[in-house]
Amino acid sequence: MIKIGQMNHLTVVKEVEFGVFVDGGQEYGNILLPKRYVPKGTHIGDEIEVFIYFDSEDDVIATTEKPLAQVGQFAKLKCINTTGVGAFLNWGLPKDLLVPFSEQRIKMQEGRDYLVFLYVDNASGRIVGSTKFNKFLDKTPARYKKGDQVHVTVAEETELGYKCAVNDAHWGLLFKSEVFGKLFIGKSLKAYIKQIREDGKIDLSLQKLGKGKVDDLSEKIVRTLDRKGGFLPVNDKSSPDQIFELFRTSKATFKKTIGGLYKERRIRIEKDGIYLIK
């Protein structure tokens, strides 16, 4: 089944002077992949990965170019034009992404970046963007378990912390106490499920929970030391910012981890930094 606004693996069924046609199934028939996008050496019967969308004439078309975001995903995109129907954002394809006025929480301005969610409009069948995220999140039960690794996109800063889209499907919250560096709207990163409350709300952590957090950081420190020739200019006296810049962790977790590595005789801790014991 063809997924509009997403990458699809489709079979080449016809070659023409101006490109090739791929099999779009009963609903879309043969879909043109223009010649400039056809991979060298492509023949009838080959399966290729293509992105399916609507061109400037509103015809279904294929491309091997990958957009900055696909349907069902969040992305921070730049507004390049505003018209009477809405704002147009650059999403990396020849035809820009429309965000209708009705889908803008605040009126978009040319030249500014906005976090948007991409979806297929049921009425028109066209790919559009929206900043009204509540329409799309928390529509399915959250079946995560404590400690699960997830992908999050920072969507909003609140008094408590950062409201994030979890796996492009649910709302979650990163409390300020869990954040040790700078976050910004639109930033994507991995996180971990800290807990799911009785009311269904999700608390997040940027670090693995429990012993796994320390074990993971231990190996990261050792690998970094090995790559840097056996020395790093950080120790338990270094600033939280310096530690976070290197290892994306809190000073408390870093101190606990290098303490464990020291007891295992894998590193030496000196005034100028830490040394790998080989």
N, C-alpha and C positions, 0 to 999 in steps of 0.2 A: 504494500500500500504506500503510495507516494505521500511524503510529508512536506507540505508547502512550508517554506521558510526554514528548512533544515537540510543537512547533508544527507544524500541518498546514494546507495550503490545501485546503479542502473545499467542495463545491457544495451550496447550499441546495436541498433537494428537496421540502420540505413546510412549510407555515405552519399553526400551531395557535394557540389562544388563549394558551397558556402559553409560547410560544417558537417556534422553528423546528427542523426536523430537517435534519441535513447527512448527506451520503452517506458511510457508513463502509465501503463495499465489501461483498464477499460475507461476509467474516469477522465484521464487527460490525454490518452492516445500517445502519439509520437511527439516528443519534446525536442526542440532544436537546441543543440549545443553549438554556438557559432564557431567558425573555423579558428579564430584567434585563441580559443580556449581548449581546443582539442589537443590532448597530449600526443607527442610525436610517436608514431608507430601504432596508433590506435586502429583497430579493424572491427568489422562486423562480428558480433559475438563476444567482444571484450566487455568486461564489467568495469565501470569506472565510477569514481566518487564525484558527485556533482551537487551543487546547491541549487534548489528549485525555488524560483520566485517569479514576480511579475515585472516585465520590462516597462519602458515608458509608454508603450502602446497597450498596456494591461494584458499582454499575452503571456502565457506561462512559458518560461524559458529556463535553460540550464546554464550553469557556469562552473568552472573548476576553481574560480576564486572563492576564498573563504571570507565571509563578512566578519565584522567585529563582534557580532552577536547573532544568535539564531532564535527562532520562535521558542518561547518558553524560558528564555534567559534574561538576566539583567545585564546592562552595559552602560557605561558612562560615555555619552556621545556628544559631539559638538553641534550646536544649532548653527546652520549656515544660511538659513533664509526663513522668513516668516511671510505668510500670505493670508488671504481671506479665509482659507480653510483650516489653517493651523501652521505648525512649525515643521521645517524639514531638517533632519539631522543626518550627518555623514555617518554611514555604517559600513563604509568600505566597498560599496558597489556603485555602478554607474547611476542607478536610480536611488535617490535619497529616501530615507525613512520618514514617513509622515506621522506626526503626533497631532491629532485633531484637537481643536480648542477644548472639546468636551472631555478630553483625556489629560488635560494639563491642570495640575493642582494650583500652580501659579503660572501666569503668562510667560511664555518663553521669550528670550531675547537673543537676537543674532550675536554670535561670537562666544556665547557662554556654553559651558558643559552641563549636561543634565543626566542623572541616572534614570533610565527608562526600562520598562519591561516590554518585551516584544511578544505580540500575539496575533492570531488571525481573527479579524473582525467577522463575526457571524453574518452580519447583514450584507457586507460587500464581498466577503471572501478575501479581502486584501490584507497584507501584512502591515501592521501599524504599531506604534509605540504608545505607552501610557506611563504616567507618573502617579496614577491612582492605584497603588500596589495592593490595597486591601481587597480589591476585586479578584485578585488572582492567588493570594496566599491563604494558607490554612483551610483549603477546600477539601483536603483529604486528611484522615487521621495521621498523627505523627507517631510512627512506629519505631522510633529510635530507642536505643538502650544507653544507659549511662556509660560513658567512655567511648562511644562511637565517634569515629572521625567523620566530619562533614565539611562541605564547601560552603562558605558564607560570603555574602556581599554586604558591606556596610551601607545602610540605606538612610539612617537618620541618627543624629546625636540628641540624646535626652538628658535630663537631670541625673538619671541613674547610670547612664552609660551609652552604649551604641546599639540601636535596633538594627538587626541584620536579617537578611533573607537567607534561610537555611536550605541548601540544595535547590534553590529557586522555587521552593514549594511551601515553606512555613516561616513564621516569624520566630526569631530568637533574640535573646538579649545578652550582650557582653557588658557586665558591670565594670565600672571604672577601675575597681580594684583588680580586675583581671587583665587590664591593659597596661603595658609597660613601655610602649613606644607611641608614636603618633599614628593615628588612624584618620582616614578621610572618607567622605562620601564617595562610594563607587569602588573602594578598594576591595579586592577579592583575596581571600586567604583561607587556609584550612583552620578548623577549630574542632573542639570536642564537646560532646553533650555532657554537661555537668549534672543536670537533673531535669526531669520533666515534672512540673508541679501538678497538684491535683486538679487545678483548673486548666491544665493542658499547656500552660506557658512553658517555654524552653529557656533554660539558663545555659550559657555557653562558657567555655574556657579556651584560651589560646594555647594551653599546654596540656599534654597528656596527664591523666589523673593518676595519683598514687605513685607506686613504685615504677610503673612504666614510664612516667615522666622523667624520673632520674636516670633510669637505664638508657633511655633514648638520648638524653643529653650527654651522658657519659661517652657513648660511642661517637657522638658528634664532636665533642671536645677532642677526643683521641684522634679522629680522622683529620680534624683541622690542624692539630699540632703536627701530625705526620706530614701534611701538605705544606706546612709553613716551616719545615726544617727542624721541628722539635721544640719550638719556643713561641710563646704568645705573651705579649706585654700586659697581661691582666692577671689579677689574683683576687683574694677575698677583700682587699682594700680598694679595689677599683670602683668607680662610680656606677650607679645603676644604668645610666645612659650608655656608658662604654660597654658594659656587659650585654645590654639589650642589642646594641648595634652589631655585636659579633654573633650572639647566640639566640636572640629573640626570646629571652627568658628573664625572669626576675632575679635580683641579686641574691635573694634568700635561696632560691632553687640552685643557682650557680654555686654558692658557697657549700651547700649540702653535697652537691655532685662532686666538686673537686676534692672535698673532704674524703669522700668515698674512694675516689681514684688514688688519693695520697695513701690511704690505709691499705689499698691493694698494691701499693708500690708501682703504680703505673705512671705517676707523675711526681715531680718535685715542685714544691711551692716556695719561691724565693721572693725577695723584696721587689725585684724588677719584673716578675711574672711567673709563669708556670713552664716547666720543662718536661718533655716526654722522656720516660725511662725506657730504653729499648733493651 
